[in-house]
Amino acid sequence: MVMDIRFEQVNFTYQPNSPFEQRVLFDLDFEIKDGSYHAIVGHTGSGKSTILQHLNALLKPTSGTVMIGDRAIKPDTNNKNLKPLRKKVGIVFQFPESQLFEETVAKDIMFGPKNFGVSEEAAQRLAEEYIELVGLPAETLTKSPFDLSGGQMRRVAIAGVLAMEPEVLVLDEPTAGLDPQGRREMMAMFSALQKQKQLTIVLVTHLMDDVADFADYVTVMEKGRVVKQGTPKEVFQEVAWLEEKQLGVPTAAAFAKKLQAKGCQFAELPLTATQLAEWIVSKGEAAHDE
């Protein structure tokens, strides 16, 4: 089944009709295409995390509709039959390792599938498959998760989400707290998983280099509203607009902008280190030919 996700005139208010009422989403209209790698960016308080919780109906719109595949989530949607939907959309929250609790890694990974009715034997097979896919050796399964490093614990927590075999993987600042090497490895792992499992990935991040390197579409949020959408190439060409909104730009684009100020000409700003390197090489070859 095609798992496009559409927000149709979605509004959301926390604690409506109370003294603590707070409206956080305003008339959202946007789409996350099946099989895409879709980044959602914006400042703290822009509504990103609230959007994520609508993706598997942890929250329901105050008004409007969230279409997840052929399933419509509305304000009055019954909570009783949402379990199949929550199996299809797996969310990796910030610092997921804090949710580990079982005595062994295997039991922790198996917990989710068993909760959805998967047999012990099948859950064990899933644990064996996904521990490998997240880059940990099979013998990790017999260890206590609390004997692992922070980065290994995060991989175990991610394996637990993947073992539910979701069609959509939602990542909320998945590299928070990791060193640069750990961050690169984690992002490369998600990219490989997307291709291998044909997943839709929804990434919330403040790291624009990750958006430039991996996403194929970007939604920019500000104060609960969508203020810009497009491919990374389209969104990141408007450096002045992004800086005005105090949103970061990819390192390569920022460097290219400085070169531009010194007279260098770009048909379009490079977004990644690879693109910038290619531009430098092409300029060197052109100079050599002259």
N, C-alpha and C positions, 0 to 999 in steps of 0.2 A: 504494500500500500504506500502511496506517495504521502509523505509526512510534511507537507508545507504547513507553516504556522503563520496565521494572520491575526493581527490586532485590528479590530474594526470599531472605531470610535470608542476606545476603551478609556474610561475614567476610573480612578481608584482613590478612595478616601479612607484613611485609618480612623476607627472609632467614630463613625458618622453619628450625627444627632447627639453628640455629647460635648462637654466643655473642652475635650481634648481633640476634637475633630481636626484632621489635617489632610488636605487634599494633596496627593503626591503625583498622580498621573492625569494628564489633560488631553483628551481627544486623540489618543494614539491611533495612528493608521500606518502600519508598516507590515512587511512580510519577510519571513525567514524561509528561503527556498530549501526544499528537500535536497540533501547532499551538499549544501553550501557550508562554507566556513565563515560565519557571520560574527563580526565584532560589534560590541555595543560599548561606546566610550562616553565619558562625561565626568564632571566633578562629583565629589561626594555630595549626596543629596539631590542628584539629578534624576533619580528614579530607577537607576540600573538594577539594583538588587530587587526592587519591587517587581520589575518586569520579569526577572528570573523566576520569582515565586509564582507568577502567573503561567509559566510554561508547563508546569505539571499540576496546576490547580491547587497548589498550597494556598494561594490566594485566588479569589474570584473577583471579576470586575464589579465595581459599584454600579457602573452602567456600561453598555457596550458588550461586545462578544470577542472572545479569543477562540479562534478555530485552530484545533490541533489535529491535523489530518482531516478526517470527516467528523470529528467530535467538536461540538459547540459548547464552550464554557461560558455561561451567563450568570448574572447575579443569583438566580434562583436554581442553579444546577444542583441536583441531589449529590451529597457527598458519598452516598453508599456505593455507587458504582464507578468510582474513580480509580480503583486499584489497577485495572488493565492499562489505563493511561499513564499511571506513575511508573509502570514497568517500562513503557516506551520512551520516557523522558528521564534520563538519569542526571542528577545535579551533583556536581563536585563543589561543595561550598568552600569558602576560604578556610585554610588550616583544617582539612578534612581528617587529618590524623588525630585530632582531638576527639573524634567520634569512635575510635577503636576501643573495644572493651572485652573481647573474648580472650581466652587463655592461650590460644594458638592463632597464628596467621591464617591457617586453613579454615578454622571455625569462623573467623571474622569475615573472610571472603564468602563463605558458604551461607552466612546468615541471611543475606538478602534473597538469594535464589530460593532457599528453603521456605522463607516467609511467603514467597509467591507460589508455593506448592511443588517446587522441584524436588525430586527424590534425593536422598542422601548420596547415592552413587553418582547421579548426574551432577549434583552440586560439587562433589569432590573433583569430578572431571573438569568442571568450569574453573575451580580454584587452580587446578594444575595448568590449565590453558592460559589463564589470565595472569598468573604470577610470572609466567614466562614473557607474556606480551608487554608487561610493564618493566621488563628488564631485570628481574630478580631471579636468582637460582632456585630450583625446585626445593632444595633443602630448607629454604626460608619458611616453607609451609608448616614445619614442625616447631618453629621457634615461637616464643612469646612476642607479640608485636612491640612490647615495651622494652625488649632487649635490642631493638633495631635503632639505627640512626634516624634523625628527623626526616631526611630525604627518603629513606627506605620506608618509614612509616607512611609517608604521604603516598608512595607508590602502592602500598598495600591497600590503603583506603580507596585509591582510584580503582584498583583491581576489584574491590568489592562492589563498586558502582558498575563497572564494566561487566561483571559476572551476571548481572541482571539482563545483559544483552539488550541495552536500550538502542533505539533508532536515532535518538537525539541525545548528544552529550553536552551538558551545560557546564561551563567552567567559570567560576567566580574567582578572579585573581588567583589562578592556579599556581603561580610561581612566587607568591608572597612569602618573604622570609628566606628564600633560597639564594645561594651565592650565584654569581654569573654563570659558572659552569653548570651548576644544578639547574638553573633556569633554562639554559640552552638545551640540555638533555631532556628536560621535561617537555618543552615545546616541540622538540623534534619527535618525541614519543607520541604526542597527540596527533601530529601531522601524519606520522606513519599509520597510526590506528585509524585515522579518518579514511585513508586510502584503502587499507586492508579490510575494514569492516563496512565501508561505504556509509559512514556516519554523517549526520548533520552535526556540526559543532557550533555552539554559541559561546563566544568568549567575551567576558567582561574583564577589561584590563585598563590600567592607566599607562601601560608601557607601549608607546606607539611603534617602537621597533618591532614588537611581536605582531602588531596589527599589519604593518607593512610587509613583514616576512611571510605571514601565514594566511591572513584573511583574504577572502575574495569580495567581501562587501562590508560596509561600515555604516552603522547608525549612530549619529551623534545626538546625545541627550543634553538638555539644559532645563533645569527647574521643572522637570516632569513632562517636558515636550520634546518631540523630535525636531531638531533645528537643521539637520543636514543628513543626507543619505547619499551613498554612491560607492563606487569602487575605491580602494585606497588611493589609486592614482588620481581619481577625481577629487577626493576629499583633501588629500595632502598637498595638492598644488596650491591651495589657498592658504599659504603660510601666514600671511598678515591676519586673515580672519581667525585662524586657529590661535595665533598669539594674542589677539584681541580678546578671545574667549578664555585665555590662559590655559589652553589645552596644549600639550606637548606636540612636537612634530618628530618624525623619525630622525635619528642622528645624522644619517646620510643627507636627508633633505635640508636640515639645519646647516650642515657644512657646505652643501651646494649653494645655499642662499648667501653665505658669506663670500663664496667664490664669485657669485653673480654680482655682488656689490663691488667686487674688484675688477669687473669687466668680462668675466667668463660668460659664455653664451650656452644656454641649455634649451633644447627644443621643449623638454619638460623636465622637471626636477627629478633626479634619481631618488628613490625611496629606500633602497637597501644598499648595504656595503658592496654587494656584487654589482649592482647597476652603476654605482659611483666609480668602482674600479674599471668597469667596461668603458665608461666615458673617458676616464683618464688615459687608458690604453689607446682608445681611438684618437684622442688628441695627440698623444705621443707619436702614433703612426702617421697622422696627418702632417705633423711638424717634420717628421723624418722624410716623408715623400717630397716635401717642399725643398 
